[in-house]
Amino acid sequence: MADHGTTAVKKEKSTKTILLAAPAPHFPSRLPPEVLDTVIFLAISPVSGGYKNYQINTRTLLACALTCRAMLRPAQTHLYNHVILRPVDEPILAFARTIDANPALGQLVRIFELHYHPTPSFYPLPAHVAGRLSNLRQAKFAGIVRHHPADISFMRLFSGFCRSLTHITLAFIGFSTLSDLTRLVWSFPTLESLNLQCCAWSVSQFDDPPKPALHPGHVSKLTYLQLQLDYPAPAPLSLTPFGTNLTVLDLHAQHTYTSTVQLQGISALDKLVTVTLRLTKDDISVLPAALVHVRSPNLRNLRIMHRVESQTREATVWQLNALKPKLADIFRRPAFWGLALFHWAVLCQVLPGDAERQNWKKAVAPFLQVMADRNILRLTVEEHPKPM
């Protein structure tokens, strides 16, 4: 007896083959294209709901494409708008064959997520196939083994033909040196948003920093930077390679900030509008050391996410009490006069009940009185998001 899982996979493969190889039945449609597009849009779920939603949407869109010829193009537009390739050979090869056979479909891809083994000299997609994804707006390259040594040549391919690529996420990738990371980022002059998730790099005496003259326009458009660093770095990350045009800075270190980020680099970012600092229960002690470097006259939003997790209120109050004089002094500095929102979030391991949340707020509020007096304080108690 055939395995039901194998049968389902074969059925889905055959469906995709039909979609690409055979024309859909022709039933004259009296509906205008924009109405058909709306019908398809309402039939699918937001991909932000996760990979499961993405898989459901794929099946729905394949069904729409096979309904009639009038539905084929609108369904393809949605189907290829957001492509997620997991680290399984068959889907990646199938996608490569599809784009190779029908280059026009590559032009429909706007958001591209590739999960793969970024090993040296390995190209998960042929260079000419990658070159047909020239309308990309967002790309995510994710290693599947944390901090596995990576080769950046495949990722740099996209800098040559993706002139509209503005958002890049790099996740779980181990760079040989910090210069390799810098060189990759500088290869995308149109980059506006960069998210580094749990990436790593080594320190080498032979590190060769990239030459700015060889990367005209590098990071000139980069305005959003999110750093999610989950390990003590061999050397603190300098913010210098990311330029001085940042308006949004989000720092999230799973370990101590002093070993992951050179905080003094914040002082050069005079265009910052929003700053988010996500601190562990022990790392809260470096908050004054981070805020003292904020000099931007444009700062409007400051968010402090304090991961107390299972720590008691008493222990948290003891920590904040030691910081109170320094914080009160810093919050009165000119850099914070223009603030419109100061958000302090207490992140617990398990979301407390209503009464316990109120107790947390009463315990923390006295340390933020300066912001409360200015009516810009937002104090919340939330559940700490599960690690990815």
Secondary structure in CASP SS format (residue, H / E / C, confidence):
PFRMAT SS
TARGET T0000
AUTHOR 0000-0000-0000
METHOD secondary structure of the structure
MODEL  1
M C 1.00
A C 1.00
D C 1.00
H H 1.00
G H 1.00
T H 1.00
T H 1.00
A H 1.00
V H 1.00
K H 1.00
K H 1.00
E H 1.00
K H 1.00
S H 1.00
T H 1.00
K H 1.00
T H 1.00
I H 1.00
L H 1.00
L H 1.00
A H 1.00
A C 1.00
P C 1.00
A C 1.00
P C 1.00
H C 1.00
F C 1.00
P C 1.00
S C 1.00
R C 1.00
L C 1.00
P C 1.00
P H 1.00
E H 1.00
V H 1.00
L H 1.00
D H 1.00
T H 1.00
V H 1.00
I H 1.00
F H 1.00
L H 1.00
A H 1.00
I C 1.00
S C 1.00
P C 1.00
V H 1.00
S H 1.00
G H 1.00
G C 1.00
Y H 1.00
K H 1.00
N H 1.00
Y H 1.00
Q H 1.00
I H 1.00
N H 1.00
T H 1.00
R H 1.00
T H 1.00
L H 1.00
L H 1.00
A H 1.00
C H 1.00
A H 1.00
L C 1.00
T C 1.00
C C 1.00
R H 1.00
A H 1.00
M H 1.00
L H 1.00
R H 1.00
P H 1.00
A H 1.00
Q H 1.00
T H 1.00
H H 1.00
L H 1.00
Y H 1.00
N H 1.00
H E 1.00
V E 1.00
I E 1.00
L E 1.00
R C 1.00
P C 1.00
V C 1.00
D H 1.00
E H 1.00
P H 1.00
I H 1.00
L H 1.00
A H 1.00
F H 1.00
A H 1.00
R H 1.00
T H 1.00
I H 1.00
D H 1.00
A H 1.00
N C 1.00
P H 1.00
A H 1.00
L H 1.00
G H 1.00
Q C 1.00
L C 1.00
V C 1.00
R C 1.00
I E 1.00
F E 1.00
E E 1.00
L E 1.00
H E 1.00
Y E 1.00
H C 1.00
P C 1.00
T C 1.00
P C 1.00
S C 1.00
F C 1.00
Y C 1.00
P C 1.00
L C 1.00
P C 1.00
A H 1.00
H H 1.00
V H 1.00
A H 1.00
G C 1.00
R C 1.00
L C 1.00
S C 1.00
N C 1.00
L C 1.00
R C 1.00
Q E 1.00
A E 1.00
K E 1.00
F E 1.00
A E 1.00
G E 1.00
I C 1.00
V C 1.00
R C 1.00
H C 1.00
H E 1.00
P E 1.00
A C 1.00
D C 1.00
I C 1.00
S H 1.00
F H 1.00
M H 1.00
R H 1.00
L H 1.00
F H 1.00
S H 1.00
G H 1.00
F H 1.00
C C 1.00
R C 1.00
S C 1.00
L C 1.00
T C 1.00
H E 1.00
I E 1.00
T E 1.00
L E 1.00
A E 1.00
F C 1.00
I E 1.00
G E 1.00
F E 1.00
S C 1.00
T C 1.00
L H 1.00
S H 1.00
D H 1.00
L H 1.00
T H 1.00
R H 1.00
L H 1.00
V H 1.00
W H 1.00
S C 1.00
F C 1.00
P C 1.00
T C 1.00
L C 1.00
E C 1.00
S E 1.00
L E 1.00
N E 1.00
L E 1.00
Q E 1.00
C C 1.00
C C 1.00
A E 1.00
W E 1.00
S C 1.00
V C 1.00
S C 1.00
Q C 1.00
F C 1.00
D C 1.00
D C 1.00
P C 1.00
P C 1.00
K C 1.00
P H 1.00
A H 1.00
L H 1.00
H C 1.00
P C 1.00
G C 1.00
H C 1.00
V C 1.00
S C 1.00
K C 1.00
L C 1.00
T C 1.00
Y E 1.00
L E 1.00
Q E 1.00
L E 1.00
Q E 1.00
L E 1.00
D C 1.00
Y C 1.00
P C 1.00
A C 1.00
P C 1.00
A C 1.00
P C 1.00
L E 1.00
S C 1.00
L C 1.00
T H 1.00
P H 1.00
F H 1.00
G C 1.00
T C 1.00
N C 1.00
L C 1.00
T C 1.00
V E 1.00
L E 1.00
D E 1.00
L E 1.00
H E 1.00
A E 1.00
Q C 1.00
H C 1.00
T C 1.00
Y H 1.00
T H 1.00
S H 1.00
T C 1.00
V E 1.00
Q C 1.00
L H 1.00
Q H 1.00
G H 1.00
I H 1.00
S H 1.00
A H 1.00
L C 1.00
D C 1.00
K C 1.00
L C 1.00
V C 1.00
T E 1.00
V E 1.00
T E 1.00
L E 1.00
R E 1.00
L E 1.00
T E 1.00
K C 1.00
D C 1.00
D H 1.00
I H 1.00
S H 1.00
V H 1.00
L H 1.00
P H 1.00
A H 1.00
A H 1.00
L H 1.00
V C 1.00
H C 1.00
V C 1.00
R C 1.00
S C 1.00
P C 1.00
N C 1.00
L C 1.00
R C 1.00
N E 1.00
L E 1.00
R E 1.00
I E 1.00
M E 1.00
H E 1.00
R E 1.00
V E 1.00
E E 1.00
S C 1.00
Q C 1.00
T C 1.00
R H 1.00
E H 1.00
A H 1.00
T H 1.00
V H 1.00
W H 1.00
Q H 1.00
L H 1.00
N H 1.00
A H 1.00
L H 1.00
K H 1.00
P H 1.00
K H 1.00
L H 1.00
A H 1.00
D H 1.00
I H 1.00
F H 1.00
R C 1.00
R C 1.00
P H 1.00
A H 1.00
F H 1.00
W C 1.00
G C 1.00
L C 1.00
A C 1.00
L E 1.00
F E 1.00
H E 1.00
W E 1.00
A E 1.00
V E 1.00
L E 1.00
C E 1.00
Q C 1.00
V C 1.00
L C 1.00
P C 1.00
G C 1.00
D H 1.00
A H 1.00
E H 1.00
R H 1.00
Q H 1.00
N H 1.00
W H 1.00
K H 1.00
K H 1.00
A H 1.00
V H 1.00
A H 1.00
P H 1.00
F H 1.00
L H 1.00
Q H 1.00
V H 1.00
M H 1.00
A H 1.00
D H 1.00
R C 1.00
N C 1.00
I C 1.00
L E 1.00
R E 1.00
L E 1.00
T E 1.00
V E 1.00
E E 1.00
E E 1.00
H C 1.00
P C 1.00
K C 1.00
P C 1.00
M C 1.00
END
